[in-house]
Amino acid sequence: MHGQQGTTLVELLIGLAIIAVLFSLGSPAFFSWIQNSQIRTSAEAIQNGLHLARGEAVRRNTSVRFQLTSTVTAACGLSTTGGNWVVSLDDPTAACNSAPSDIVAPRIIQSRSTAEGSPNVAVAAGQASIIFNGLGRVTPVPAGNIDIDVTNPTGGACATAAVDGMRCLRIRVSTGGQIRMCNPILAATDPQGC
């Protein structure tokens, strides 16, 4: 005689129940991972934009601006809470959608929209425009470090301990022009702390 082949309805239901339990246990961690990924993407993009502005200032031996903007359309304006950014030689207000050019004002080098990978992030910066001179230093010299905090309000509050939760990040530009990303909940003595 041949043995039975296939699965019974009871075995199928038990398998589905196990999958449902595993999914319900893993979904909060997955949601947190998505939030942290969007924060990191936006923070890295801002940091890369700052490095680009500083590098172009040194390469061209002239002042280059990094500006946080409300949008990257023709209706843009400088904003300390804008996650979009423009690197240019001139003020890009009302011209953020201009094509990159070394001749036509605002002489945009590069721009980025928050819609490119991090639509839910919130940015809070100490100032909307950071200008690097030909030596790669911030000009005019600020009174202290310039901080740009990146959070994700749709994900809840930032973690208060390094163990779990949403990890908000900070990009810090020193008065000398050094640019680094750090975790604001860690101590300043920690290499990853601010």
DAMOBEL-V401722 format. One record per residue. D_FIRST is the distance of its C-alpha to the first C-alpha in Angstrom with 1 decimal. Layout:
[[D_FIRST] [D_FIRST]]
//
This chain:
[[0.0] [3.7] [6.6] [9.6] [12.3] [16.0] [18.4] [19.3] [22.8] [23.8] [22.9] [24.9] [27.8] [27.9] [28.1] [30.9] [32.7] [32.8] [34.1] [36.7] [37.9] [38.2] [40.1] [42.5] [43.2] [43.9] [45.9] [49.2] [49.2] [48.4] [51.3] [53.6] [52.6] [53.4] [56.8] [57.7] [56.7] [59.1] [61.9] [61.4] [61.4] [64.6] [66.3] [65.5] [66.8] [70.1] [70.5] [69.9] [72.5] [75.0] [74.4] [74.9] [78.2] [79.5] [78.6] [80.2] [83.3] [83.7] [82.9] [85.3] [87.8] [88.2] [87.0] [83.5] [82.2] [78.8] [78.7] [76.2] [76.3] [75.2] [73.5] [73.7] [75.1] [78.8] [79.1] [78.4] [80.5] [80.5] [78.5] [77.8] [74.6] [73.4] [70.3] [71.3] [73.6] [76.0] [77.6] [80.9] [84.5] [85.9] [85.1] [82.3] [83.0] [82.4] [81.2] [77.9] [76.3] [78.7] [77.3] [77.7] [81.1] [83.8] [86.5] [85.8] [86.1] [84.3] [83.2] [79.6] [77.7] [74.3] [72.8] [69.6] [68.2] [66.1] [63.8] [62.6] [59.9] [61.4] [62.3] [62.2] [64.5] [67.9] [70.7] [73.8] [76.4] [79.8] [81.3] [80.0] [81.8] [81.9] [84.2] [84.0] [87.2] [87.4] [86.9] [83.6] [85.2] [85.1] [88.2] [90.0] [89.1] [87.4] [88.4] [85.0] [81.4] [79.9] [76.5] [73.9] [71.2] [67.8] [65.7] [63.1] [64.1] [60.9] [59.1] [61.3] [63.8] [64.0] [62.5] [65.1] [63.3] [61.8] [58.5] [57.0] [57.8] [59.3] [61.4] [64.5] [66.5] [70.2] [71.9] [75.2] [78.1] [80.8] [84.5] [84.4] [81.5] [78.6] [75.3] [72.4] [69.4] [68.9] [67.2] [69.8] [68.1] [68.4] [71.7] [74.2] [73.8] [70.1] [69.7] [67.6] [70.0] [72.9]]
//
